[in-house]
Amino acid sequence: MLTRTRLVPVALVIGVAALTAPANAQSPAGVWLTKDQDAHVRIADCGGAICGTIVWLKEPIDKQTGKPPTDEHNPDPARRSRPLYGIQVMYGMRPSGPGRWSGRLYNADDGKTYEGNLVVLGPDSVKVEGCLIGICMGETWQRIQSTARPAHRGPKAHSKS
């Protein structure tokens, strides 16, 4: 049976571990595959907040136009011709709890920006939630493990040979 003097160090170790766990929580930094597997989003630190940028598209060329897909649903007509590859879709995400960040999400499918959350579910999955009038809907993204470049990135750069 443990005596009271032996319990104090055990309790101290458990208490310190509990306090440091959030600090050691899995980082969302990395490249993530969206639920529909049509894009990779790189999540990184952006000046003290977290942001996410499209770094790969499954369909880098629009079959109808023969050109890279554009931000055609953007409410700003001047931005509708910008390529989706390279646009920021997550920004201003700040810590809002252990393994949780809150900020803004841009949905290129409808051209709208939503308040949202990023929740780390585990080392290889995050939940991305867009919220409207207090109701949040989300999807789970999977971490891309390979450091190899994907076969289909954005539009090909023309090399000078």
Contacts in CASP RR format, 6 or more apart in sequence:
PFRMAT RR
TARGET T0000
AUTHOR 0000-0000-0000
METHOD contacts of the structure
MODEL  1
MLTRTRLVPVALVIGVAALTAPANAQSPAGVWLTKDQDAHVRIADCGGAI
CGTIVWLKEPIDKQTGKPPTDEHNPDPARRSRPLYGIQVMYGMRPSGPGR
WSGRLYNADDGKTYEGNLVVLGPDSVKVEGCLIGICMGETWQRIQSTARP
AHRGPKAHSKS
2 10 0 8 1.000
21 98 0 8 1.000
22 97 0 8 1.000
22 98 0 8 1.000
22 99 0 8 1.000
25 98 0 8 1.000
25 99 0 8 1.000
25 120 0 8 1.000
26 99 0 8 1.000
26 120 0 8 1.000
26 122 0 8 1.000
26 123 0 8 1.000
27 120 0 8 1.000
28 43 0 8 1.000
28 50 0 8 1.000
28 99 0 8 1.000
28 101 0 8 1.000
28 118 0 8 1.000
28 120 0 8 1.000
28 126 0 8 1.000
29 43 0 8 1.000
29 44 0 8 1.000
29 45 0 8 1.000
29 50 0 8 1.000
30 42 0 8 1.000
30 43 0 8 1.000
30 44 0 8 1.000
30 143 0 8 1.000
30 144 0 8 1.000
31 40 0 8 1.000
31 41 0 8 1.000
31 42 0 8 1.000
31 43 0 8 1.000
31 55 0 8 1.000
31 56 0 8 1.000
31 143 0 8 1.000
31 144 0 8 1.000
32 40 0 8 1.000
32 41 0 8 1.000
32 42 0 8 1.000
32 43 0 8 1.000
32 126 0 8 1.000
32 141 0 8 1.000
32 142 0 8 1.000
32 143 0 8 1.000
32 144 0 8 1.000
33 39 0 8 1.000
33 40 0 8 1.000
33 141 0 8 1.000
33 142 0 8 1.000
33 143 0 8 1.000
33 144 0 8 1.000
34 40 0 8 1.000
34 41 0 8 1.000
34 139 0 8 1.000
34 141 0 8 1.000
35 139 0 8 1.000
35 140 0 8 1.000
35 141 0 8 1.000
37 58 0 8 1.000
38 57 0 8 1.000
38 58 0 8 1.000
38 59 0 8 1.000
39 54 0 8 1.000
39 56 0 8 1.000
39 57 0 8 1.000
39 58 0 8 1.000
39 84 0 8 1.000
40 54 0 8 1.000
40 55 0 8 1.000
40 56 0 8 1.000
40 144 0 8 1.000
40 150 0 8 1.000
41 52 0 8 1.000
41 53 0 8 1.000
41 54 0 8 1.000
41 55 0 8 1.000
41 89 0 8 1.000
41 90 0 8 1.000
41 141 0 8 1.000
42 52 0 8 1.000
42 53 0 8 1.000
42 55 0 8 1.000
43 50 0 8 1.000
43 51 0 8 1.000
43 52 0 8 1.000
43 90 0 8 1.000
43 118 0 8 1.000
43 126 0 8 1.000
44 50 0 8 1.000
44 51 0 8 1.000
44 52 0 8 1.000
44 53 0 8 1.000
45 51 0 8 1.000
46 52 0 8 1.000
46 91 0 8 1.000
46 92 0 8 1.000
48 94 0 8 1.000
49 91 0 8 1.000
49 92 0 8 1.000
49 93 0 8 1.000
49 94 0 8 1.000
49 103 0 8 1.000
50 90 0 8 1.000
50 92 0 8 1.000
50 93 0 8 1.000
50 94 0 8 1.000
50 101 0 8 1.000
50 118 0 8 1.000
51 88 0 8 1.000
51 90 0 8 1.000
51 91 0 8 1.000
51 92 0 8 1.000
51 93 0 8 1.000
52 88 0 8 1.000
52 89 0 8 1.000
52 90 0 8 1.000
52 91 0 8 1.000
53 86 0 8 1.000
53 87 0 8 1.000
53 88 0 8 1.000
53 89 0 8 1.000
53 90 0 8 1.000
54 84 0 8 1.000
54 85 0 8 1.000
54 86 0 8 1.000
54 87 0 8 1.000
54 89 0 8 1.000
54 108 0 8 1.000
55 85 0 8 1.000
55 86 0 8 1.000
55 153 0 8 1.000
56 85 0 8 1.000
56 150 0 8 1.000
56 152 0 8 1.000
56 153 0 8 1.000
56 154 0 8 1.000
57 68 0 8 1.000
57 69 0 8 1.000
57 84 0 8 1.000
57 85 0 8 1.000
57 152 0 8 1.000
57 153 0 8 1.000
57 154 0 8 1.000
58 152 0 8 1.000
59 69 0 8 1.000
59 152 0 8 1.000
60 68 0 8 1.000
60 69 0 8 1.000
60 85 0 8 1.000
60 152 0 8 1.000
60 153 0 8 1.000
60 154 0 8 1.000
60 155 0 8 1.000
60 156 0 8 1.000
61 67 0 8 1.000
61 68 0 8 1.000
61 69 0 8 1.000
61 155 0 8 1.000
62 68 0 8 1.000
62 69 0 8 1.000
62 70 0 8 1.000
67 155 0 8 1.000
68 83 0 8 1.000
68 84 0 8 1.000
68 85 0 8 1.000
68 154 0 8 1.000
68 155 0 8 1.000
69 83 0 8 1.000
69 84 0 8 1.000
69 85 0 8 1.000
70 80 0 8 1.000
70 81 0 8 1.000
70 82 0 8 1.000
70 83 0 8 1.000
70 84 0 8 1.000
71 79 0 8 1.000
71 80 0 8 1.000
71 81 0 8 1.000
71 82 0 8 1.000
71 83 0 8 1.000
71 84 0 8 1.000
71 87 0 8 1.000
71 108 0 8 1.000
71 111 0 8 1.000
72 80 0 8 1.000
73 80 0 8 1.000
73 108 0 8 1.000
73 109 0 8 1.000
73 110 0 8 1.000
73 111 0 8 1.000
74 80 0 8 1.000
74 82 0 8 1.000
74 108 0 8 1.000
74 111 0 8 1.000
75 111 0 8 1.000
75 112 0 8 1.000
83 154 0 8 1.000
83 155 0 8 1.000
84 108 0 8 1.000
85 153 0 8 1.000
85 154 0 8 1.000
85 155 0 8 1.000
86 154 0 8 1.000
87 106 0 8 1.000
87 108 0 8 1.000
88 106 0 8 1.000
89 105 0 8 1.000
89 106 0 8 1.000
89 107 0 8 1.000
89 108 0 8 1.000
90 103 0 8 1.000
90 104 0 8 1.000
90 105 0 8 1.000
90 106 0 8 1.000
90 118 0 8 1.000
90 128 0 8 1.000
91 103 0 8 1.000
91 104 0 8 1.000
91 106 0 8 1.000
92 103 0 8 1.000
92 104 0 8 1.000
93 101 0 8 1.000
93 102 0 8 1.000
93 103 0 8 1.000
93 104 0 8 1.000
93 118 0 8 1.000
94 101 0 8 1.000
94 102 0 8 1.000
94 103 0 8 1.000
95 101 0 8 1.000
96 102 0 8 1.000
96 117 0 8 1.000
99 119 0 8 1.000
99 120 0 8 1.000
100 117 0 8 1.000
100 118 0 8 1.000
100 119 0 8 1.000
100 120 0 8 1.000
101 117 0 8 1.000
101 118 0 8 1.000
101 119 0 8 1.000
102 115 0 8 1.000
102 116 0 8 1.000
102 117 0 8 1.000
102 118 0 8 1.000
103 115 0 8 1.000
103 116 0 8 1.000
103 117 0 8 1.000
104 113 0 8 1.000
104 114 0 8 1.000
104 115 0 8 1.000
104 116 0 8 1.000
105 113 0 8 1.000
105 114 0 8 1.000
105 115 0 8 1.000
105 116 0 8 1.000
105 128 0 8 1.000
105 130 0 8 1.000
106 112 0 8 1.000
106 113 0 8 1.000
106 114 0 8 1.000
107 113 0 8 1.000
107 114 0 8 1.000
107 130 0 8 1.000
114 130 0 8 1.000
114 131 0 8 1.000
114 132 0 8 1.000
115 130 0 8 1.000
115 131 0 8 1.000
115 132 0 8 1.000
116 128 0 8 1.000
116 129 0 8 1.000
116 130 0 8 1.000
116 131 0 8 1.000
116 136 0 8 1.000
117 127 0 8 1.000
117 128 0 8 1.000
117 129 0 8 1.000
117 130 0 8 1.000
117 131 0 8 1.000
117 136 0 8 1.000
118 126 0 8 1.000
118 127 0 8 1.000
118 128 0 8 1.000
118 129 0 8 1.000
119 126 0 8 1.000
119 127 0 8 1.000
119 129 0 8 1.000
120 126 0 8 1.000
121 127 0 8 1.000
121 140 0 8 1.000
123 143 0 8 1.000
124 142 0 8 1.000
124 143 0 8 1.000
124 145 0 8 1.000
125 140 0 8 1.000
125 141 0 8 1.000
125 142 0 8 1.000
125 143 0 8 1.000
126 140 0 8 1.000
126 141 0 8 1.000
126 143 0 8 1.000
127 138 0 8 1.000
127 139 0 8 1.000
127 140 0 8 1.000
127 141 0 8 1.000
128 138 0 8 1.000
128 139 0 8 1.000
128 140 0 8 1.000
128 141 0 8 1.000
129 136 0 8 1.000
129 137 0 8 1.000
129 138 0 8 1.000
130 136 0 8 1.000
130 137 0 8 1.000
130 138 0 8 1.000
131 137 0 8 1.000
END
